[in-house]
């Protein structure tokens, strides 16, 4: 985590979102160009949640489902954030992880959150602040329920794919957002994690880094409100790249790579293909180039970071699930 002023792969949505053009960090938000998609009620889970559709905030998307593991003592928790580019998806995607976690004595939470279009409608600037701070608030809410839900408040590991992976890493590396002086007891809860294990993560939201690591990068501008210009054939990413200097404070606050410091928890990243830094990638949004560069950075900072991909060296865990179970069930030092 970096000290700042303000305290498995998933299906991926489109890479652009209809929202207002990005403004400088000090400028007010403008209205969204299109209404946010309606929230659809999830289908049935294979294993019914212990408590379903729990509100952790006033917005209709600020909801979560909870599965309680059988345990005579407070149980560790998987905190799951779905992917979809912060534009699509829902919390149902956790389904495949629920049974193995419960079998291991690990409780599970899967959250819904505002997408960038909905955050823009709410005048959240930049739009990515909406889904990220929703995740933080959900985590604080869950901690506030520790006694009632039999949760070990320390042993909470985050996971997700794509944008959910990026959100998980943001939580893992960010300073604690707990406000000890708040009159709101939920806001006084910690946002720190025991570990994080993610799939297909974007590890930076800096367009300069993205283009250096993967020349055909095209993801991320929507997180800061960039839409491109169809009339001049300016792509969303090119606008993002060209105006990078106007949003450096946002990059410093919301890019996981920028937040890494030595006191951060252990990280695991899983990708479907081997890396080739500096080369064009078939899937630049989920390339393991992201993982290679974050792992290098974590090693320099003294943060434990395991990177898995086909043929990866020094990766004893075949999946995020295996890493999470081992870390969350390990004896405390």
N, C-alpha and C positions, 0 to 999 in steps of 0.2 A: 504494500500500500504506500502511496505517496501522500505526503501531507499537503492538503488542499484547503482552501478557505471554507468551502462548504462541506460543514461536517457530514447396435443401436442407431444410426444417423436418421434424422427426421426429414420429412418432406419439406421442401423449401418453396416459399411463395415467390412472387415476382420481385424484381430488383428495384422497381420504382414505385413511388406512392404519390398520389395527387395531393400535394400540400403546398403551402405558401413557400416562395423562394426564401432561402436562408438570409438572415439578417445578421448584423454584427452582434457579439455577445451582449451588448448593452441596449440593443434595440428592442422595442415591444414586439410581441407576436402579432401576426395578421391572421384573419380568419382562414379556415381551411377551404380549399377550393371544392371539396366534395364531402358529402356526409360519410361518417365512419360506417363500416359494415355492421349490420345488425348481429347481435350475439345470438348464436344458435345453442339451444340446450344440448349438451353432449348426449350421445347414445349411452346404452348401458355398459358399465364396466364388467369384465369377466369376474372380478371380485368386488363386491359392493363396498363403497367407502364406509368407514365407521361413522363419519359425519360428512355429509355432502353439501356443496354449494354454500360454504361458510363465507359471509362477507368480511373482508378485512379493511374495507373503505367504502365510501359512499357511491362510487361509480359502479354501474352494472357489471363491468368487466373485472372489478376487484373482488374476485371470488376464489376459493380454494376448496379442495377435497382432501380429507385426512383418513388414513388407514392406521389403526392402532395395532402395534405388534403385541403379542402376548409376552409379558415380562413382569417379573416380581419387583423389578427395580426400574428407575427411569431408563427408557430405551433411546438409543441413538436414532437419528432421523435423516432420511433422504429428502432434500428440498429440491423439487424438480421444476424446471422452467422450460416450457415448450419452445420449439423453434418456429420458423416461418418468416424470417426477415423483419420481425417486429411489425408484420403486416397481415399475417394469416396464422392459422393453426389454432389448437386448443389443448387443454390440459389432459384430454383423453389419451394422448400419445404415451403417457407414462405406463399404460396398462401392462406392457411386457415386463416391467421392472417390479411391479407390486408383489407378486408371489415370491420371487427369490429374496426380496428384501424382508418380507414378513417371515419367511422361513428361517432367515438368519437372525431374527429378533430385532429388525430395524423397522421403525415406523416410517410412513411415507406421507408427504404432502406434495400435491401438484397444484400449481397456481395458474389462474387466468390473470391477464393484465391489459392495460390500455395499449393499443397499437399506435404507431406514430401519427396516423390520421386522427385518431381520437384524442391523442395528446395535443395535437395542433388545434383541434376544435376547442379544447380546454385552455388554449392560450399558453401551453407549456413550451418554453423556449430553452434549448433546442428541443425538437420533438422527441429525441431519444431519451431525454430526461424522464419522460413519462413512463415507459416500460421499465427503465432501470430503477427509478425510485419507487415504483410500484412493487418491484421485487424486494427491495430493501424493507419497505413497509410491511409486506407480507411476512418476511422473515422475523421482523420485530413482533408482529402479531402472534405468530406461532410461538415464539419464546414466551410471550405473555401468558400462553396457555399451557406452559410446561407442567405445572402441577396437575391441572385438570386432565391433561392428555398423557400424562406419564412420560414426558420427554426429558432426555438429558440435554440441558441447554448448551452444554459445551460441544457435544458430539453431533454437530449438524454438518452434513456434507451436501454441497450443491451439485446439480448435474443438469444437462440439457444438450440439445444439438443445435448447431448453426447459431442463430441469434440468441437462443436460450443458453448456448454454450458461452457466447460473448457476455451475456448478462451474468452468468455464474462466475466467470473470471473477473468481471468488474467487482462483484461482491467480494471475491477472494482477495483482491489486491487493494481495495479501497480502505482508507481509514475508517474506523468505527464511526458510524453515523448516529450513535446513541447521544441523546441530549439529556445529560444528568439533571439539568435545571428545568426541564419541561414539566408543565402541569399535567401533561398527557402521559400516563404510565407506560403506554405502548412505545412512545417515542424515547423513553428512557432505556429500552431494551437494546442489546448489542446487535450489530449487523455482521460481526466477524464469523468466519467459518472454521471448522475443523479441517476440512479438505474440500477439494473440488475435482470432479472427473467429468470430462466433456467430450463431445463428438463433433467433428467438423467445425471447430471454432474459428471465428474471425478474432485474431488476437490483437489487432490494432484497428483503430478507426482514423488513422493518419493516412491520407491519400498518397503522400510522398513515400512513406514506407511501403504501402501496398504496391505501388508501381515499381519501386526498386526491387522488391521481393518477387513480384509476379507482374511482368509488363502488361499483360492484358486484363489487369484488375478492372472491375466495373461496379463494385459494391460499396455502399456506405453513404453516398451523398444524401439519400432520403433521411438518414438519421439526423442530419443537421438542416433539413428543409430544402435542399437543392433539388430542382426538377429538370434542369437543362432548358434548352430553348429549341423547340422543333423548327421554328422559322429559320434559324441560322444553323440548324443541324448540330447544335452544341449538346453533347450528351450530358446526362446527369453527373457522371463521374468526372468529365472534363471540367464542368463548372465547379464541382467540389475541389478538384485539384488546383484549378486556376485561382480560386478564392481562399485557398488554405490559410494564407497569412491573416485573413480576417477572423478566423475562428480558432486560433491557436489556444486560447484559454479553454474552449470547449473540448478540444482534442486532449488537452492535459487533464481534464476532469473526467472524460467519459471513455477514453481509450484504455483498455486493460494494460497494454504494454507500458504506457506512461506511468502507471501507478505501482509498479513492482518495487518492493523493498524487502530487506532481509527478514523481517518479522512476519512474512506472509505464510499461509499454510501450504502443505504439499499439494501439488497439482498433477493431474493425469490428463493427457490429450490423446485422442484416437482419431485417425484419418484412414480413408479407404485406399489411398494410393501413395507411393513413395514420393519424396520431395525432389524438386529440381529448382533450387533458388536461382532467380534471375532469368528463368525460362518461361515461355508461354505455357499455360496450363489448360487442360481440357475443361476443368471446373475451377476457375480462379477464385470463386467465392468460398470454396471448401478445401483448398489445396493444403497439403501438409507443409508447404513453405511457411505458412502462418505458424505452425507448430515448431519448426526448426528454429525460427528466429526468436520466438518467445522462450524456448528452452535455452538457447544461448544466453539470452538476457537474464533469465532466472539463475542460471549457473553463475554468472558474474555477480549477481546480488546475493548468492548463497541460499536460494530458495529451491527446495526439492521439486523437480519437474520431470516426470516420465512421459516420453513421447512414443506412441505406438503407431505403426503403419506396416504394411506387408514388407517383411525383411528388416524391420527395425532392429538395431542392436540394443542390448541392455534394456529390454522392456519385458519384465517378467509377467505383466498382467495383460491378458488377451482382450480385455474389455473394461469399460468403465464400471460395469457391475462388479467385476472381480476386485478392482481397486477399491471401490467404495466399501464393499463388505469387509475387506481386510483392514482398511484404515478405521472404519467406524467401530469395528469390534475389537481392535487391538487394545492391549492394556495401556492405561494412561501412564506416561513417564513419571 
